[in-house]
Amino acid sequence: MQAKFYYQDKNAPKPNKPNHIGVTAILINDGRILFEKRSDCARWSLIGGGLKVNETLKECFSREIVEETGLELQAPSSFAIYDDPSRIVAYPDGNVLRIITAVFVKDINIDEVELRASNESFELRFFDFDDIKSLDIVETHRHIVNDFLDGKLQI
């Protein structure tokens, strides 16, 4: 069984756990955005993860980036919140969560740095803006990516 992602889907399962708060990073390098191919569903998503009880959103950003890419980055000062109640993830262990996400956009320059994927992903890869529209991106990230590409993500 794989993780399933829902956004504005009336057939989405009802959450059975408290709301999940996390961060997502749109990391831009030379006109391309970094994505990970998730190991829990073999689909593409932005880099990010869940907020721990004892950390701020900016601390979560930095921790998740290191864990999932090996890059040491500080969070930018501004972010956008995506809190639509229809953003749902159903995990293989039976947990169904409503996802609330702080989205950070950051330009980076990593020409000579090798990315290191975590066990949460099969692959890390940068994609040109033009190629992103055809990617199989999880539903809880597709609308964020589209907002960014359409200039609607104002942070």
N, C-alpha and C positions, 0 to 999 in steps of 0.2 A: 504494500500500500504506500502511496505517496502523499505528500502534503498537497492540499487543494486550497486555492485562493479564490476569493469572491469579492466582487465590487459591484454594487447596485444590481444584485442578482436576487430576485424574490425567492429563489429556490435554495439560497444559502442556509446552512444549518444555523440553529440558534447557539450563541455562545454558552458554554457550560463552565467557564472560568471567569475570574475578574478581567477587566480591561487590561490589555497589554500595551505598555508605552515603550516606544523604541525610537531609534534614530535611523535615518537613511542619508547616504552621502551621494551627491552628484559630483564626482571627481572628474574634472576636465583637464586633459593634457593634450596640447597641440591640436585643439579642435575635435577631440574625441572623448567619449565618456566611458568610464570603467564600469564593467559589469562582471558579475560572477555567475557561473553556471552552477546552480544549487545542487547539492548531493541528495537532498530530500525529495526532489521532483524532476531533476535534469532540465530545468528551465532557467532562463536568465532573470536576474534581479540586480538592483543596485546594491552596493555594499551597505551593511548596517546590522543592527541587532537590538536586543532588549536592554532597557534601562535597569540597572541594579538599584536596590533600595538606598544605598549609601552614596550615590553619585549624581552629579548634575547631567543635563543633556550634553553639555560640551565635553565633560569627562567621558561620557558614554561614547560620543563620537570618536574621540582619540583612542579609547580602548578598543572599540570595534574595528577601527581602521588597522591598528597594529595586529590584532588577532586574525583578521581576514586577509590582510595584504602584506604585512610586514613593514608598512610605511609608518613613520612617526610624524603625525600631523596634528596641528592645533586646530580646533574648530573655528570657523569664521564667527563674527559677532552676531550675525543675523541668521534667522531661519524661518521657515514657514511650517505651520501645523496642518496636518491632514487628519481630520477627526470625524469624517463621515461614518455614522454608525453601521453602514453597509460594508465596511472594510473588514472582512472576516477571513480567518485562516483556520482550516481543519487539519490537524496534524495526525500522523499515523497512530500515535499513542492514544487517540480519542479526545484529546484536548481541542476545544473549539474556542477561539479567542477573537474578540473585537480588537482591531489594531488601531492605535493612535500613534501617529508618526511625526517627529520633528525632522524636517528635511533641510540639510545644509548643502550649499553649493560652494565648491572650492576649486579654484584654478591651481593646478600643481605643475611642477616641472620635474619629470623623473626620467629623462632621456637615458641615463646610464644605470638606473636602479632596477634590479630584478624583483618582480613581485613574487610573493610567496602565498600560495593559496592555503587556506585552512582545511581541516577535514569536513567543513560545512560546504565546501564547493569542489567541483571537479576541475574548474578552470577559471582563470581571470583573464579578461581580454578587453582592450579598448576598441570601441566601435565609432566610426564616423557618424555624424548626425544623420546623414542620408541613409545609412544602413540600418539605423535603429528602428525605423518604422516597420521593418519586416521581421524583427526579432520576436521570438516567442517569450515575451516578458510576463512574469506573474501578474495577475490582475491587480493586486494591491500596490504594484509599482507602475503599471502601464499608464494610469492616469496622471501620475506624478511626472513621469518622463514626457508624456504628451504636453502637459502644462508647461514644462521647461522648454521644450522644442517650439511651442507656439508662443513663447514669450509671456505666458500667463503666470508664471511662478515669479512673483515679485518679492525678493528678500533683500 
